[in-house]
Structures are given as C-alpha cells and as structure tokens.
Amino acid sequence: METRVSSATKEVIISGERPTVLIGERINPTGKKKLAAALQAGDLDLVRQEALAQVQAKADILDVNVGIPEVDEATLLPRAIRAVMDVVDVPLSIDSSNPKALAAALETYRGKALINSVTGQNDSLEQILPLVKEHQAAVVGLTMDEEGIPTDADGRVSIARKIVERATAMGIPREDIIIDCLSMPTAADNKTAIVIIEAIRRIRAELGLNQTMGTSNVSFGLPDRPLLNSAFLAMVIQQGVTCPVVDVAKVRPFVLATDALLGRDMYMQRYIQAFRERDK
C-alpha cells in the first residue's frame, strides 16, 4: 500500500516497504506558549523558523496546526500554509478539525495534501470526507467516535473499518487513507500500550493501510519520557506505523536504527550516513 503526498515540487511515498516517513510535529501551539502567543498576534515568523529547522532535521512532511482560542482559524491556517510553503518544499499535513479552515487551507495549498484529520463521528465524516474527495487529498482517520476512544483493539479496528467504508463509498482510494490508533497515557493502565499495538497490528493485517501516530502521549506523567517514547516508537513502527508524527530532531536516530534492523535500509546506508554526519 503506497500513499503519495506532494508539495509543488516534491513527492513523498509512504509505505511499509520503504523507510519510515517522519511527519514533523513542531508547528502546533499545544503546550508551546511562545508559538501560541505569536499566532494570536498574527506573527508567522516562528512558524517559518520551525519549518526550516524541521526540514533541516530531515522531516519528510510537516504538520501545520494553528488551533488556539480567540483566533479565526479559517483566516490564519491558510496564511500559515502559505508561510511554510514559502520557505520549505516538503509536503504538508493540514491539521484541523474545522471544515471551514481546512477548505480555506486546501484552496491555497499547492500539491497533494494530507488532511489531519477525520474521525469515526458521523458529523466529521460528513464534513471532512467531501473536502478530501474534492481536493484529491490523503486523509488521516482517527479511531474515535461519538463515544470517545475505545479501550480495546476491537473498537479501534471497527472505527477504522467505518472510516474506510465511508471514504471508499465516496470514491476516495484506499491508499489515500491513513489510520491513527491514537496513543494514550500508560501511567494509569499498563496494558494501554499493548492494546494500541494490537490495534496497529490488526489494521495492518486486516486493512493493509498505512498508519500514523503521535507517540509522546504514552509517557505522560512518567519520568524519563524520551526513553519511553523511543521504545514505544520502535514497537509501533515494527507493527505497522509508517509515518509517525514526531519531534524529528529528537527521534530520527532511533527511527533510522529501527528501519535498519527491520531491513528497510539497504546495506544500512541511511543509518551509516546519519552517523557520519552526526560525528563531523
């Protein structure tokens, strides 16, 4: 299964047979007071800086999210998309649950975008999937619905199936659907990671789709979070996550090592090259 997204000049192919694609997470104001304040002021200089830094760190795709209170997202999101396109050439993941903001951003985007995201909620499916179809985009499907995030693998797989069925019924190709099983904190339940991993494994086996995930939630409330996040990231990549959303500068060495050990790096050339660059 190959999912193709593109900018005006560059295409990225997401596939379990290829090296892991890294989606940069840093253009997101959640937990970032400085970025949130800049966005509220309409200042996009920090957005541009984050875009350049992430591409320098070898991000393949950049996620762009400007969702904060008291901001007109339908106006700000397309401005942010244009600002990022002005300074980097990688494809973008347009991250919003606001249909008006998504529509405005997609109108300004040059290439085949990744829309992040749609859920299993009927309102979300009815509002977001037509945009995916109209703009021939790819889309991330979150395994949550009106009842929230299922606590078992069966529930997550069932929602993934619903998203696929509704999308393909509209003529959206299966290869343009990427599933996110949604990582959750393990501090309160040490079986949570096992459930998530099982859902990822089953979606790969039963649906054959590419998958994404932001892995940092798994360590919330625990010490040495980078250690837990890196271990979990290696596990989910092995089970079927092909394009995680990450802080690329921090985790890329772990991902390169994982790919090398999984046979996705011919003669371990990418791993060796990164080692040489690091030690210059």
C-alpha positions in Angstrom: 0.0 0.0 0.0 1.5 3.3 -1.1 0.2 6.7 0.0 1.5 9.5 -2.1 1.5 13.2 -0.9 3.3 16.1 -2.5 4.2 19.7 -2.5 4.5 21.7 -5.7 8.0 20.2 -6.3 8.4 17.1 -4.1 6.6 13.8 -3.7 6.8 11.6 -0.6 5.7 7.9 -0.8 4.5 6.3 2.5 4.7 2.5 2.5 5.7 -0.3 4.8 8.2 -1.5 2.3 10.1 1.8 2.4 11.9 3.7 5.2 9.7 5.3 7.8 8.3 8.8 6.8 8.7 11.4 9.5 6.0 14.0 10.0 7.3 17.0 11.9 5.1 18.0 14.8 6.5 21.3 16.0 4.1 23.7 14.2 1.4 23.2 16.8 0.7 25.6 19.6 -0.4 23.0 22.1 1.9 23.3 25.1 4.1 25.9 23.3 3.3 29.3 24.9 5.7 31.3 22.6 4.2 29.9 19.4 0.7 30.3 20.7 1.4 34.0 21.6 2.9 34.6 18.1 -0.1 33.0 16.4 -2.6 35.1 18.5 -0.6 38.2 17.3 -0.8 37.0 13.7 3.0 36.7 13.6 4.2 33.8 11.5 8.0 34.3 11.8 8.2 31.5 14.4 6.2 29.2 12.1 8.7 29.8 9.3 11.6 29.2 11.7 10.1 25.9 12.9 9.5 24.8 9.3 13.1 25.4 8.3 14.5 23.8 11.5 12.4 20.6 11.0 13.3 20.2 7.3 17.0 20.7 8.3 16.5 17.9 10.8 15.2 15.7 7.9 11.5 15.9 8.3 9.7 14.4 5.3 6.3 16.1 5.9 5.4 19.0 8.1 2.2 19.1 10.2 0.7 22.6 10.4 -1.7 23.3 13.2 -2.8 26.8 14.4 -5.8 25.8 16.5 -5.9 28.1 19.6 -8.7 30.0 21.3 -9.7 33.5 20.1 -8.1 33.0 16.6 -10.0 33.0 13.3 -8.6 29.6 12.2 -10.2 29.9 8.7 -8.1 33.0 8.1 -4.9 32.0 10.0 -4.5 28.5 8.7 -4.2 29.3 5.0 -1.8 32.1 6.0 0.3 29.6 7.9 0.3 27.2 5.0 1.5 29.9 2.6 4.2 30.9 5.0 5.5 27.4 5.3 5.4 26.8 1.5 7.4 30.0 1.0 10.4 28.6 3.0 10.4 24.8 2.5 9.5 22.4 -0.3 8.2 19.3 1.6 4.6 18.2 1.6 2.3 19.5 4.3 -0.2 17.8 6.7 -3.0 20.3 7.2 -4.1 19.8 10.8 -7.5 21.0 11.8 -11.0 19.7 12.7 -12.6 22.9 11.4 -14.1 22.3 8.0 -14.0 26.0 7.0 -10.3 26.3 8.0 -9.5 23.1 6.1 -11.3 24.3 3.0 -9.5 27.6 3.0 -6.1 26.0 3.5 -6.7 23.4 0.8 -7.6 26.2 -1.7 -4.2 27.8 -1.1 -2.1 24.6 -1.0 0.0 23.6 -4.0 0.3 19.8 -4.3 -1.5 16.8 -2.8 -2.0 17.5 0.9 -2.5 15.2 3.8 -5.6 16.2 5.8 -5.3 15.6 9.5 -7.9 14.5 10.3 -11.3 12.8 10.1 -12.8 10.7 12.9 -15.5 8.0 13.0 -18.0 10.6 14.2 -20.8 11.0 11.6 -20.6 14.8 11.6 -16.8 14.6 10.9 -17.2 12.1 8.1 -20.0 14.1 6.5 -18.0 17.4 6.7 -14.4 16.3 6.1 -14.6 13.5 3.5 -16.1 15.7 0.8 -13.1 18.0 1.1 -10.8 15.0 0.8 -12.6 14.0 -2.4 -12.8 17.5 -3.9 -9.1 18.2 -3.4 -7.9 14.7 -4.1 -6.0 14.7 -0.8 -5.0 12.0 1.5 -6.5 11.8 5.0 -5.7 10.6 8.5 -8.6 8.7 10.1 -8.6 8.8 13.9 -10.0 5.8 15.7 -12.5 7.7 17.8 -16.3 8.3 17.5 -19.2 9.8 19.4 -18.4 7.5 22.4 -14.7 8.6 22.5 -11.6 6.4 22.1 -12.3 2.7 22.5 -10.3 1.0 25.3 -9.9 -2.2 23.3 -8.4 -3.1 19.9 -11.7 -4.4 18.5 -13.2 -0.9 19.0 -10.4 0.9 17.2 -10.4 -1.6 14.3 -14.2 -1.2 14.0 -13.9 2.6 13.7 -11.1 2.3 11.2 -13.3 0.0 9.1 -16.2 2.5 9.3 -13.9 5.3 8.1 -12.6 3.2 5.2 -16.1 2.1 4.1 -17.4 5.7 4.2 -14.4 7.1 2.3 -14.3 4.4 -0.4 -18.0 4.7 -0.9 -17.4 8.3 -1.9 -14.6 7.3 -4.3 -11.6 8.1 -2.1 -8.9 5.5 -2.9 -8.0 3.2 0.0 -4.3 4.1 -0.4 -5.2 7.7 0.4 -6.5 6.7 3.9 -4.0 6.6 6.8 -5.2 5.4 10.2 -4.2 6.7 13.6 -4.9 4.4 16.5 -4.3 7.2 19.0 -1.7 6.7 21.7 -2.9 7.1 25.3 -1.1 7.5 28.7 0.1 4.3 30.2 0.6 5.6 33.7 -2.9 4.8 34.8 -3.1 1.5 32.9 0.0 -0.5 32.0 -2.0 -2.5 29.4 -2.8 0.5 27.3 0.3 0.2 25.1 -0.4 -3.4 24.5 -4.0 -2.6 23.3 -2.7 0.1 20.9 0.0 -2.2 19.5 -2.6 -4.9 18.9 -4.9 -2.5 17.1 -2.0 -1.3 14.9 -1.1 -4.9 14.1 -4.6 -5.8 13.1 -5.2 -2.8 11.0 -2.1 -3.6 9.0 -3.1 -7.3 8.7 -6.8 -6.8 8.0 -7.0 -3.5 6.2 -3.5 -3.1 4.8 -3.4 0.6 5.4 -0.6 3.0 6.2 -0.7 4.3 9.8 0.4 7.3 11.7 0.7 8.1 15.4 1.9 10.8 17.8 3.7 8.6 20.4 4.5 11.1 23.1 1.2 10.7 25.0 2.2 7.2 26.0 4.7 8.5 28.6 2.5 11.3 30.1 3.1 11.7 33.8 6.1 9.3 33.9 9.8 10.0 34.4 12.4 9.9 31.5 9.7 10.4 28.9 12.1 10.4 25.9 13.2 6.9 26.8 9.7 5.5 26.9 8.7 7.4 23.8 11.6 6.0 21.8 10.9 2.4 22.9 7.3 2.7 22.0 8.1 4.3 18.7 10.3 1.4 17.7 7.5 -1.0 18.7 4.7 0.7 16.7 6.9 1.1 13.6 7.6 -2.7 13.7 3.8 -3.4 14.0 2.7 -1.1 11.1 3.1 2.7 11.8 4.7 4.0 8.6 4.6 7.8 9.1 4.7 8.9 12.8 4.2 12.5 13.9 7.3 13.3 15.9 9.9 15.9 17.0 12.2 14.8 14.2 15.4 16.3 15.6 15.0 14.2 18.8 13.9 10.8 17.4 15.3 10.5 13.9 18.4 8.4 15.1 16.1 5.9 16.8 13.9 5.6 13.7 16.9 5.1 11.4 18.1 2.4 13.7 14.7 0.7 13.7 14.4 0.9 9.9 17.9 -0.6 9.6 17.1 -3.5 11.8 13.8 -4.1 10.0 15.6 -4.4 6.7 14.2 -1.1 5.3 17.6 0.5 4.8 19.6 -1.2 2.0 23.1 -2.0 3.4 22.2 0.3 6.3 23.3 3.2 4.2 20.9 5.8 5.7 21.9 4.8 9.2 25.7 5.0 8.4 25.3 8.3 6.6 23.5 9.8 9.6 26.2 8.5 12.0 28.9 10.2 9.8 27.0 13.5 9.7 26.5 13.4 13.5 30.2 12.9 14.2 31.6 15.5 11.8 
